[in-house]
């Protein structure tokens, strides 16, 4: 539970800025709006890395990515992404 709180606190300021910029940009600048949404996704992804919510490793020649095993956190992040 503390991991989720820490994650959302790390995201809060960045998400406020992304949402504010998204609403300030005029509707006819769709390419810029798409860029802002992609930037928001990258922000959320990069906020997970220092919290160790995933691990990257190599097994032989295969690169793998594993998330944490806490089902509550995975379900919560999954539901919030809908």
MIPA-197858 format. One record per residue: residue in one letter; x, y negated, z of N, C-alpha, C in turn; residue number from 1. Coordinates in pm, 1 decimal, padded with zeros to 6 digits. Each point is the difference from the previous one (the first is absolute). Layout:
MIPA-197858
+-----+----------+----------+----------+----------+----------+----------+----------+----------+----------+-----+
: res :     n_px :     n_py :     n_pz :    ca_px :    ca_py :    ca_pz :     c_px :     c_py :     c_pz :   n :
+-----+----------+----------+----------+----------+----------+----------+----------+----------+----------+-----+
:   A :        X :        Y :        Z :        X :        Y :        Z :        X :        Y :        Z : NUM :
...
+-----+----------+----------+----------+----------+----------+----------+----------+----------+----------+-----+
end
This chain:
MIPA-197858
+-----+----------+----------+----------+----------+----------+----------+----------+----------+----------+-----+
: res :     n_px :     n_py :     n_pz :    ca_px :    ca_py :    ca_pz :     c_px :     c_py :     c_pz :   n :
+-----+----------+----------+----------+----------+----------+----------+----------+----------+----------+-----+
:   X :  00081.7 :  00119.4 :  00000.0 : -00081.7 : -00119.4 :  00000.0 :  00086.4 : -00126.3 :  00000.0 :   1 :
:   X :  00108.6 :  00003.2 :  00076.7 :  00089.7 : -00115.6 :  00002.5 :  00067.6 : -00020.8 : -00134.8 :   2 :
:   X :  00021.6 :  00109.9 : -00071.1 :  00060.3 : -00010.2 : -00132.8 : -00091.8 : -00076.8 : -00094.8 :   3 :
:   X : -00130.1 :  00027.5 :  00006.7 : -00095.5 : -00073.5 : -00083.8 : -00003.7 : -00147.8 :  00036.2 :   4 :
:   X :  00002.2 : -00029.2 :  00127.6 : -00001.4 : -00139.1 :  00043.8 :  00125.2 : -00072.8 : -00047.8 :   5 :
:   X :  00113.5 :  00063.8 :  00013.3 :  00124.9 : -00059.9 : -00046.2 : -00002.1 : -00020.7 : -00151.1 :   6 :
:   X : -00054.7 :  00096.8 : -00072.3 : -00010.1 : -00010.1 : -00146.1 : -00086.6 : -00119.3 : -00040.4 :   7 :
:   X : -00115.6 : -00013.5 :  00061.7 : -00090.1 : -00109.4 : -00037.1 :  00053.9 : -00136.2 :  00044.1 :   8 :
:   X :  00072.0 : -00003.7 :  00110.2 :  00061.3 : -00126.3 :  00040.5 :  00109.8 : -00042.1 : -00097.5 :   9 :
:   X :  00073.8 :  00097.5 : -00051.8 :  00101.9 : -00030.8 : -00100.2 : -00063.5 : -00049.3 : -00129.7 :  10 :
:   X : -00116.5 :  00052.6 : -00032.8 : -00067.4 : -00036.3 : -00124.6 : -00076.4 : -00131.1 :  00006.7 :  11 :
:   X : -00042.2 : -00038.9 :  00116.3 : -00096.6 : -00108.0 :  00014.3 :  00041.7 : -00129.5 : -00068.8 :  12 :
:   X :  00117.3 : -00049.3 :  00027.8 :  00040.2 : -00127.6 : -00059.9 :  00013.8 :  00010.6 : -00151.5 :  13 :
:   X :  00056.5 :  00110.0 : -00046.6 :  00014.2 :  00018.3 : -00144.5 : -00133.9 :  00011.6 : -00069.7 :  14 :
:   X : -00093.0 :  00072.5 :  00060.8 : -00132.1 :  00014.5 : -00060.8 : -00076.5 : -00132.0 : -00001.9 :  15 :
:   X :  00016.3 : -00079.2 :  00102.6 : -00065.1 : -00131.8 :  00001.4 :  00051.3 : -00084.8 : -00116.2 :  16 :
:   X :  00130.0 :  00002.8 : -00022.2 :  00058.6 : -00077.1 : -00110.2 : -00046.3 :  00054.1 : -00134.7 :  17 :
:   X :  00001.2 :  00132.6 : -00016.8 : -00041.7 :  00060.4 : -00127.2 : -00146.5 : -00031.9 : -00029.4 :  18 :
:   X : -00086.3 :  00013.9 :  00098.7 : -00142.6 : -00028.5 : -00020.4 : -00022.0 : -00148.2 : -00029.6 :  19 :
:   X :  00070.2 : -00086.7 :  00070.8 : -00015.1 : -00143.9 : -00024.4 :  00043.4 : -00036.3 : -00141.7 :  20 :
:   X :  00112.9 :  00052.3 : -00043.1 :  00047.2 : -00029.5 : -00135.8 : -00096.3 :  00057.8 : -00103.4 :  21 :
:   X : -00051.7 :  00119.3 :  00026.3 : -00093.2 :  00063.3 : -00093.6 : -00124.2 : -00086.7 : -00020.5 :  22 :
:   X : -00052.3 : -00057.3 :  00107.2 : -00120.8 : -00081.9 : -00012.4 :  00028.5 : -00140.4 : -00052.8 :  23 :
:   X :  00122.3 : -00045.8 :  00013.0 :  00036.0 : -00131.9 : -00053.0 :  00018.8 :  00004.0 : -00151.4 :  24 :
:   X :  00050.4 :  00111.9 : -00050.8 :  00026.5 :  00012.7 : -00143.7 : -00133.2 :  00001.5 : -00075.9 :  25 :
:   X : -00010.9 : -00078.0 : -00108.1 : -00124.6 : -00002.9 : -00077.7 : -00033.4 :  00136.1 : -00062.4 :  26 :
:   X : -00128.7 :  00021.0 : -00026.5 : -00046.8 :  00128.0 : -00053.7 :  00059.0 :  00033.3 : -00136.5 :  27 :
:   X :  00028.1 : -00099.4 : -00080.6 :  00047.3 :  00027.9 : -00135.5 :  00146.9 :  00042.8 : -00005.1 :  28 :
:   X :  00069.6 : -00002.8 :  00110.3 :  00140.2 :  00043.9 :  00005.2 :  00006.2 :  00144.1 :  00051.0 :  29 :
:   X : -00057.5 :  00091.4 : -00077.8 : -00011.7 :  00139.0 :  00044.7 :  00134.8 :  00069.7 :  00013.4 :  30 :
:   X :  00094.5 : -00032.5 : -00084.8 :  00131.4 :  00064.4 :  00009.2 :  00066.6 : -00035.9 :  00132.9 :  31 :
:   X : -00011.1 : -00123.2 :  00040.2 :  00057.0 : -00042.1 :  00127.7 : -00072.3 :  00066.7 :  00116.9 :  32 :
:   X : -00131.0 :  00015.1 : -00011.1 : -00075.4 :  00067.3 :  00106.3 :  00041.2 :  00146.6 :  00012.4 :  33 :
:   X :  00022.8 :  00065.6 : -00113.1 :  00046.7 :  00139.4 :  00002.8 :  00138.0 :  00007.2 :  00064.3 :  34 :
:   X :  00087.3 : -00093.3 : -00033.9 :  00133.1 : -00004.9 :  00060.3 : -00009.6 : -00018.0 :  00151.7 :  35 :
:   X : -00090.6 : -00084.0 :  00045.2 : -00018.0 : -00022.7 :  00143.9 : -00047.2 :  00127.9 :  00068.9 :  36 :
:   X : -00091.5 :  00073.6 : -00063.1 : -00047.2 :  00125.8 :  00058.4 :  00111.4 :  00104.3 :  00006.2 :  37 :
:   X :  00081.5 :  00006.5 : -00103.3 :  00113.8 :  00092.8 :  00001.1 :  00098.3 : -00039.2 :  00109.9 :  38 :
:   X :  00024.2 : -00129.1 :  00015.0 :  00087.2 : -00047.7 :  00106.9 : -00056.4 :  00038.0 :  00137.2 :  39 :
:   X : -00130.7 : -00010.1 :  00016.6 : -00063.4 :  00040.0 :  00126.0 :  00018.9 :  00147.5 :  00029.1 :  40 :
:   X : -00009.8 :  00082.9 : -00104.6 :  00024.0 :  00143.5 :  00017.4 :  00143.9 :  00025.8 :  00042.6 :  41 :
:   X :  00093.9 : -00067.2 : -00064.4 :  00141.3 :  00017.4 :  00035.2 :  00024.9 : -00045.2 :  00143.5 :  42 :
:   X : -00064.5 : -00106.7 :  00040.7 :  00012.0 : -00047.7 :  00137.8 : -00046.8 :  00106.6 :  00098.2 :  43 :
:   X : -00115.6 :  00061.4 : -00028.2 : -00052.3 :  00103.4 :  00089.8 :  00089.7 :  00123.1 :  00002.2 :  44 :
:   X :  00050.7 :  00036.2 : -00115.5 :  00089.4 :  00116.2 : -00007.2 :  00128.5 : -00025.6 :  00077.5 :  45 :
:   X :  00057.1 : -00117.3 : -00017.9 :  00126.2 : -00030.4 :  00066.9 : -00016.5 : -00019.5 :  00150.3 :  46 :
:   X : -00119.1 : -00032.1 :  00044.9 : -00022.9 : -00011.5 :  00144.2 :  00000.1 :  00137.5 :  00066.5 :  47 :
:   X : -00025.7 :  00105.9 : -00076.2 :  00000.9 :  00135.7 :  00055.8 :  00141.2 :  00052.4 :  00022.7 :  48 :
:   X :  00094.2 : -00044.9 : -00079.2 :  00133.9 :  00058.0 :  00003.1 :  00070.4 : -00014.9 :  00134.7 :  49 :
:   X :  00007.2 : -00119.1 :  00060.9 :  00071.7 : -00007.5 :  00128.3 : -00072.3 :  00069.8 :  00115.0 :  50 :
:   X : -00126.4 :  00032.7 : -00019.2 : -00075.2 :  00069.1 :  00104.9 :  00014.5 :  00151.6 : -00009.1 :  51 :
:   X :  00076.5 :  00046.2 : -00098.0 :  00023.4 :  00143.7 : -00021.9 : -00129.6 :  00077.1 : -00022.0 :  52 :
:   X : -00090.7 : -00057.5 : -00076.4 : -00122.8 :  00072.3 : -00031.7 :  00020.6 :  00096.0 : -00115.9 :  53 :
:   X :  00115.5 : -00007.2 : -00064.2 :  00034.5 :  00099.8 : -00099.6 :  00149.0 :  00026.6 :  00001.8 :  54 :
:   X :  00036.3 :  00114.2 : -00055.5 :  00139.7 :  00041.7 : -00006.2 :  00028.0 :  00045.4 : -00142.2 :  55 :
:   X :  00109.8 : -00045.3 : -00055.0 :  00042.4 :  00042.2 : -00133.1 :  00118.0 :  00094.2 :  00017.6 :  56 :
:   X : -00001.2 :  00109.6 : -00073.0 :  00109.2 :  00095.6 :  00010.6 :  00021.8 :  00073.6 : -00130.7 :  57 :
:   X :  00101.5 :  00084.0 : -00000.2 :  00034.0 :  00079.2 : -00118.3 :  00014.3 :  00144.9 :  00043.1 :  58 :
:   X : -00060.3 :  00088.9 : -00076.8 :  00012.8 :  00143.0 :  00022.3 :  00050.5 :  00060.9 : -00130.6 :  59 :
:   X :  00127.8 :  00025.8 : -00006.3 :  00058.6 :  00044.8 : -00126.2 :  00002.8 : -00115.9 : -00097.6 :  60 :
:   X : -00070.6 :  00014.9 : -00111.1 : -00010.4 : -00107.4 : -00099.3 : -00135.5 : -00069.0 :  00004.2 :  61 :
:   X : -00078.6 :  00028.6 :  00102.0 : -00136.0 : -00053.3 :  00008.5 : -00005.5 : -00111.5 :  00104.4 :  62 :
:   X : -00044.3 : -00116.3 : -00042.8 : -00020.1 : -00112.6 :  00090.4 : -00141.2 :  00009.2 :  00056.8 :  63 :
:   X : -00014.6 : -00012.4 :  00131.6 : -00132.1 :  00009.0 :  00061.0 : -00026.7 : -00118.6 :  00090.4 :  64 :
:   X : -00128.3 : -00024.0 :  00021.4 : -00047.1 : -00108.1 :  00085.8 : -00104.0 :  00059.9 :  00093.7 :  65 :
:   X :  00022.8 : -00011.5 :  00129.7 : -00093.2 :  00055.8 :  00097.9 : -00048.5 : -00110.1 :  00093.4 :  66 :
:   X : -00129.8 : -00000.1 :  00022.7 : -00058.1 : -00092.9 :  00095.4 :  00005.4 :  00060.3 :  00139.3 :  67 :
:   X : -00029.0 : -00081.8 :  00098.7 : -00001.3 :  00049.5 :  00137.1 : -00111.4 :  00102.3 :  00016.0 :  68 :
:   X :  00006.0 :  00077.1 :  00105.2 : -00096.6 :  00108.1 :  00019.2 : -00119.6 : -00040.0 :  00085.8 :  69 :
:   X : -00009.1 : -00124.4 :  00040.4 : -00111.3 : -00046.0 :  00082.7 : -00123.3 : -00019.5 : -00088.6 :  70 :
:   X : -00095.3 :  00090.6 :  00012.7 : -00118.5 : -00002.1 : -00085.9 : -00083.8 : -00125.6 :  00021.3 :  71 :
:   X : -00008.0 : -00048.8 :  00122.2 : -00080.3 : -00119.3 :  00028.1 :  00051.6 : -00120.4 : -00078.1 :  72 :
:   X :  00130.3 : -00018.6 : -00000.1 :  00058.6 : -00114.1 : -00071.5 : -00018.6 :  00015.7 : -00150.2 :  73 :
:   X :  00020.9 :  00119.2 : -00052.0 : -00016.9 :  00022.2 : -00143.9 : -00144.3 : -00022.7 : -00043.6 :  74 :
:   X : -00094.1 :  00048.9 :  00077.3 : -00141.4 : -00018.6 : -00033.8 : -00038.3 : -00147.2 :  00009.8 :  75 :
:   X :  00048.1 : -00067.9 :  00102.6 : -00032.2 : -00142.0 :  00016.8 :  00054.5 : -00083.1 : -00115.0 :  76 :
:   X :  00125.1 :  00020.6 : -00035.7 :  00058.5 : -00074.9 : -00111.6 : -00071.7 :  00034.8 : -00130.3 :  77 :
:   X : -00034.8 :  00126.3 : -00017.6 : -00073.2 :  00040.6 : -00119.7 : -00137.4 : -00064.5 : -00009.4 :  78 :
:   X : -00072.5 : -00003.5 :  00110.2 : -00132.9 : -00061.4 : -00001.2 :  00007.0 : -00150.8 : -00019.4 :  79 :
:   X :  00100.8 : -00063.2 :  00056.7 :  00013.4 : -00144.4 : -00016.5 :  00043.5 : -00038.8 : -00141.2 :  80 :
:   X :  00051.9 :  00095.3 : -00074.6 :  00042.9 : -00031.6 : -00135.9 : -00114.7 :  00007.3 : -00100.6 :  81 :
:   X : -00115.9 :  00045.8 :  00043.0 : -00113.9 :  00010.9 : -00093.0 : -00058.6 : -00133.0 : -00034.3 :  82 :
+-----+----------+----------+----------+----------+----------+----------+----------+----------+----------+-----+
end
